[in-house]
Amino acid sequence: MRADLDRRAFLKAAAALTAALWRQPRSEAKGSRTRLILLGTGGGPRPRVGSMATAQVIIANDRLYVVDCGDGVARQLVLAGASLPALRHVFITHHHSDHNADYGNLLLLAWASGLRHRVDTWGPPPIQRITRLFLEMSADDINIRIADEGRVPLVPLIHAHELTAGGSVLHDDDVKVTCALVHHPMVKTALAYRFDTADRSIVISGDTTPSANLVRLAKEADVLVHEVFYPAAADRLVARVPNAATLKRHLLASHTAAEDCGRIAAEAGVKTLVLSHFVPADDPQITEKMWADAARRHFGGRIIVGRDLMEI
């Protein structure tokens, strides 16, 4: 019997060690009260094997502040160990489908998971109309679950706010949020967001060309999560996407090259640059080292090449 107990204890300890080792590469954060998790790091709307569409979550005092809602955001939150009913705020940088495709689904699935409190959502117009139309589209499911499962009504919980200029967004007990207009042709309004908490400052660029507004927003921030483009791979990406005759022109005109991400980080004086929203997201010829080396030409601080579910 003693041998069986020793064996069970050994197996339990080995399993715990294996789990700890499995989790460690996913996390770059150590002892910080405010958590940043990259839920999806791929750029563009095409579903891919290697990375999910763009989304990230900031967790402050166990409350979720989600920035962008690419395809699969609710599942990524669950995989990250976040509680969907803890959702408090959703921020959309702009209305491209790799940033907002699952905006409505996140609200619906958080509610289906037990959400009972108010959620505020923020983004460029027409986020109020998008919200209203999604809730109307989902009305049959919502009403059946209210009647059949005893759930609280969803519609009164959701409050959408439209942002058309830079400045203050919100200030609650856990975080102060400000935004800036950035340049992302042909999108009329694209935003970057800054989150200041008691222990960290985090900036999410959204999609943008090199932006002086972003530099000002990110001044002395602890972390800048910046979209990134590898121009030398543009032709290979375009060749894999049919019916996209002007895609290369869009990529060159609308995104920030990896080298310029380093320039932006240096000008802003940030401590850590996180590369994310990779364009292309699935080119095997571009290594993590190549992404980082390009940004490092102009930035001497810490550079992290983001991966899905990485905590920073």
For each residue, the residues with C-beta under 8 A, 3 or more apart:
1: 4 5
2: 5 6
3: 6 7
4: 1 7 8
5: 1 2 8 9
6: 2 3 9 10
7: 3 4 10 11
8: 4 5 11 12
9: 5 6 12 13
10: 6 7 13 14
11: 7 8 14 15
12: 8 9 15 16
13: 9 10 16 17
14: 10 11 17 18
15: 11 12 18 19
16: 12 13 19 20
17: 13 14 20 21
18: 14 15 21 22
19: 15 16 22 23
20: 16 17 23 24
21: 17 18 24
22: 18 19 25
23: 19 20 26 27
24: 20 21 27
25: 22
26: 23 307 309 310 311
27: 23 24 30 310 311 312
28: 304 310 311 312
29: 32 35 36 311 312
30: 27
31:
32: 29 35 199 200
33: 60 61 197 198 199
34: 58 59 60 175 195 197 198 199 200 202
35: 29 32 57 58 59 60 311
36: 29 56 57 58 59 200 202 223 225 311 312
37: 56 57 59 80 82 309 310 311 312
38: 41 56 225 274 276 306 307 308 309 310 311 312
39: 52 55 56 57 66 73 76 77 80 308 309
40: 51 52 53 54 55 56 70 71 72 73 76 308
41: 38 51 52 54 276 277 278 281 306 307 308 310
42: 48 50 51 52 53 54 70 98 277 278 281 282 308
43: 54 98 207 227 229 255 277 278 279 280 281
44: 53 98 279 280 281
45: 53 71 96 97 98 101
46: 241
47: 53 71
48: 42 51 52 281 282
49: 282
50: 42 281 282
51: 40 41 42 48 278 281 282 307 308
52: 39 40 41 42 48 55 70 71 72 73 76 308
53: 40 42 44 45 47 70 71 72 73 98 99 101 102
54: 40 41 42 43 68 70 98 99 276 277
55: 39 40 52 66 67 68 69 70 72 73 76 102
56: 36 37 38 39 40 66 67 68 204 225 276
57: 35 36 37 39 64 65 66 67 77 80 82
58: 34 35 36 64 65 67 175 195 197 202
59: 34 35 36 37 62 63 64 65 82 86
60: 33 34 35 63 65 174 175 195 197
61: 33 173 174
62: 59 83 86
63: 59 60 86 88 89 174
64: 57 58 59 77 82 83 84 86 87 88 89
65: 57 58 59 60 88 89 91 175 177 195
66: 39 55 56 57 69 73 77 87 89 90 91 106
67: 55 56 57 58 91 93 193 204
68: 54 55 56 73 91 92 93 99 100 204 206
69: 55 66 73 90 92 99 100 101 102 103 105 106
70: 40 42 52 53 54 55 73 98 99 100 101 102
71: 40 45 47 52 53 98 101 102
72: 40 52 53 55 75 76 102
73: 39 40 52 53 55 66 68 69 70 76 77 102 105 106
74: 77 78 84 102 105 106 109 110
75: 72 78 79
76: 39 40 52 55 72 73 79 80 308 309
77: 39 57 64 66 73 74 80 82 84 106
78: 74 75 81 82 84
79: 75 76 309
80: 37 39 57 76 77 309 311
81: 78
82: 37 57 59 64 77 78 86
83: 62 64 86 113
84: 64 74 77 78 87 109 110 113 114 115
85: 110 113 114 115 116
86: 59 62 63 64 82 83
87: 64 66 84 90 106 107 110 115 119
88: 63 64 65 117 119 120
89: 63 64 65 66 119 120 121 122 170 177
90: 66 69 87 103 106 107 119 120 121 122
91: 65 66 67 68 121 122 123 169 177 191 193 204
92: 68 69 95 99 100 103 121 122 123 124 127 191
93: 67 68 99 123 190 191 192 193 204 206 207
94: 99 100 123 124 184 187 189 190 191 206 207
95: 92 99 100 123 124 126 127 130 187
96: 45 99 100 187 207
97: 45 100 101
98: 42 43 44 45 53 54 70 71 101
99: 53 54 68 69 70 92 93 94 95 96 206 207
100: 68 69 70 92 94 95 96 97 103 123 130
101: 45 53 69 70 71 97 98
102: 53 55 69 70 71 72 73 74 105 106
103: 69 90 92 100 106 107 121 130 131 134
104: 107 108 130 131 134 135 137 138
105: 69 73 74 102 108 109
106: 66 69 73 74 77 87 90 102 103 109 110
107: 87 90 103 104 110 111 119 121 131 134 154 158
108: 104 105 111 112 134 138 141 142 154
109: 74 84 105 106 112 113
110: 74 84 85 87 106 107 113 115 119
111: 107 108 114 115 142 151 154 157
112: 108 109 145 151
113: 83 84 85 109 110
114: 84 85 111
115: 84 85 87 110 111 119 157
116: 85 152 157
117: 88 157
118: 157 158 159
119: 87 88 89 90 107 110 115 157 158 159
120: 88 89 90 159 160 161 170
121: 89 90 91 92 103 107 127 131 158 159 160 161
122: 89 90 91 92 127 160 161 163 169 170 177
123: 91 92 93 94 95 100 127 160 161 162 163 191
124: 92 94 95 127 162 163 164 187 188 189 190 191
125: 128 129 162 164 189
126: 95 129 130 162
127: 92 95 121 122 123 124 130 131 160 161 162
128: 125 131 132 160 161 162
129: 125 126 132 133
130: 95 100 103 104 126 127 133 134 160
131: 103 104 107 121 127 128 134 135 158 160
132: 128 129 135 136 160
133: 129 130 136 137
134: 103 104 107 108 130 131 137 138
135: 104 131 132 138 139 142 154 155 158
136: 132 133 139
137: 104 133 134
138: 104 108 134 135 141 142
139: 135 136 142 143
140: 143 144
141: 108 138 144 145
142: 108 111 135 138 139 145 146 153 154 155
143: 139 140 146 147
144: 140 141 147 148
145: 112 141 142 148 149 151
146: 142 143 149 150 151 152 153 154
147: 143 144
148: 144 145
149: 145 146
150: 146
151: 111 112 145 146 154
152: 116 146 157
153: 142 146 156 157
154: 107 108 111 135 142 146 151 157 158
155: 135 142 158
156: 153
157: 111 115 116 117 118 119 152 153 154
158: 107 118 119 121 131 135 154 155
159: 118 119 120 121
160: 120 121 122 123 127 128 130 131 132
161: 120 121 122 123 127 128
162: 123 124 125 126 127 128
163: 122 123 124 169 179 189 191
164: 124 125 189
165: 181
166: 178 179 180 181 191 213 217
167: 178 179
168: 171 176 177 178
169: 91 122 163 177 178 179 193
170: 89 120 122 175 176 177
171: 168 175 176 177
172: 175
173: 61
174: 60 61 63 197 198
175: 34 58 60 65 170 171 172 195 196 197
176: 168 170 171 195 196 197
177: 65 89 91 122 168 169 170 171 193 194 195 196
178: 166 167 168 169 193 194 196 217
179: 163 166 167 169 191 192 193 194 217
180: 166 191 192 194 211 213 214 216 217
181: 165 166 189 190 191 213
182: 190 191 192 205 206 207 208 209 211 213 214
183: 190 208 209 211
184: 94 187 190 206 207 208 209 254
185: 209 250 253 254
186: 254
187: 94 95 96 124 184 190 207
188: 124
189: 94 124 125 163 164 181
190: 93 94 124 181 182 183 184 187 206 207 208
191: 91 92 93 94 123 124 163 166 179 180 181 182 206
192: 93 179 180 182 203 204 205 206 208 211 213 214 217 218
193: 67 91 93 169 177 178 179 203 204 206
194: 177 178 179 180 201 202 203 204 217 218 221
195: 34 58 60 65 175 176 177 200 201 202 203 204
196: 175 176 177 178 200 201
197: 33 34 58 60 174 175 176 200 201 202
198: 33 34 174
199: 32 33 34
200: 32 34 36 195 196 197 222 223
201: 194 195 196 197 220 221 222 223
202: 34 36 58 194 195 197 221 222 223 225
203: 192 193 194 195 214 217 218 221 223 224 225 270
204: 56 67 68 91 93 192 193 194 195 225
205: 182 192 208 211 214 224 225 226 227 256
206: 68 93 94 99 182 184 190 191 192 193 227
207: 43 93 94 96 99 182 184 187 190 227 254 255 277
208: 182 183 184 190 192 205 211 214 227 255 256
209: 182 183 184 185 253 254 255 256
210: 214 256 260 263 264
211: 180 182 183 192 205 208 214 215 264
212: 215 216
213: 166 180 181 182 192 216 217
214: 180 182 192 203 205 208 210 211 217 218 264 268
215: 211 212 218 219 264 267 268
216: 180 212 213 219 268
217: 166 178 179 180 192 194 203 213 214
218: 192 194 203 214 215 221 224 264 265 268 270
219: 215 216 268 269
220: 201 268 269 270
221: 194 201 202 203 218 224 268 270 271
222: 200 201 202 270 271 272
223: 36 200 201 202 203 270 271 272 274 312
224: 203 205 218 221 264 265 268 270 272 273 274
225: 36 38 56 202 203 204 205 274 276 306
226: 205 256 261 264 265 273 274 275 276
227: 43 205 206 207 208 255 256 261 276 277 279
228: 255 256 257 258 261 275 276 277 278 279 291 295
229: 43 251 255 256 257 258 279
230: 233 234 257 258 278 279 280 283 286 290 291 294
231: 234 251 252 257
232:
233: 230 236 237 280 283 285 286
234: 230 231 237 238 248 251 252
235: 238 239 248
236: 233 239 240 280 283 285
237: 233 234 240 241 247 251 279 280 283
238: 234 235 241 244 247 248 251
239: 235 236
240: 236 237
241: 46 237 238 244 247
242:
243:
244: 238 241 247
245:
246: 249 250
247: 237 238 241 244 250 251
248: 234 235 238 251 252
249: 246 252 253
250: 185 246 247 253 254
251: 229 231 234 237 238 247 248 254 255 279
252: 231 234 248 249 255
253: 185 209 249 250
254: 184 185 186 207 209 250 251
255: 43 207 208 209 227 228 229 251 252 279
256: 205 208 209 210 226 227 228 229 260 261 264
257: 228 229 230 231 260 261 294
258: 228 229 230 261 262 275 291 294 295
259: 262 263 294 295 297 298
260: 210 256 257 263 264 298
261: 226 227 228 256 257 258 264 265 273 275 294 295 299
262: 258 259 265 266 273 294 295 296 297 298 299 303
263: 210 259 260 266 267 298 299
264: 210 211 214 215 218 224 226 256 260 261 267 268
265: 218 224 226 261 262 268 270 273 295 298 299 301
266: 262 263 269 298 299 300 301
267: 215 263 264
268: 214 215 216 218 219 220 221 224 264 265
269: 219 220 266
270: 203 218 220 221 222 223 224 265 273 301
271: 221 222 223 301 302
272: 222 223 224 301 302 303 304 312
273: 224 226 261 262 265 270 295 299 301 302 303 304
274: 38 223 224 225 226 303 304 306 312
275: 226 228 258 261 278 291 292 295 303 304 305 306
276: 38 41 54 56 225 226 227 228 306
277: 41 42 43 54 207 227 228
278: 41 42 43 51 228 230 275 281 291 306
279: 43 44 227 228 229 230 237 251 255
280: 43 44 230 233 236 237 283 286
281: 41 42 43 44 48 50 51 278
282: 42 48 49 50 51
283: 230 233 236 237 280 286
284:
285: 233 236
286: 230 233 280 283 290 291
287: 290 291
288: 291 292 305
289: 292 293
290: 230 286 287 293 294
291: 228 230 258 275 278 286 287 288 294 295 305
292: 275 288 289 295 296 303 305
293: 289 290 296 297
294: 230 257 258 259 261 262 290 291 297
295: 228 258 259 261 262 265 273 275 291 292 298 299 303
296: 262 292 293 299 300 303
297: 259 262 293 294
298: 259 260 262 263 265 266 295
299: 261 262 263 265 266 273 295 296 303
300: 266 296
301: 265 266 270 271 272 273
302: 271 272 273
303: 262 272 273 274 275 292 295 296 299
304: 28 272 273 274 275 310 312
305: 275 288 291 292
306: 38 41 225 274 275 276 278 310 312
307: 26 38 41 51 310
308: 38 39 40 41 42 51 52 76
309: 26 37 38 39 76 79 80
310: 26 27 28 37 38 41 304 306 307
311: 26 27 28 29 35 36 37 38 80
312: 27 28 29 36 37 38 223 272 274 304 306
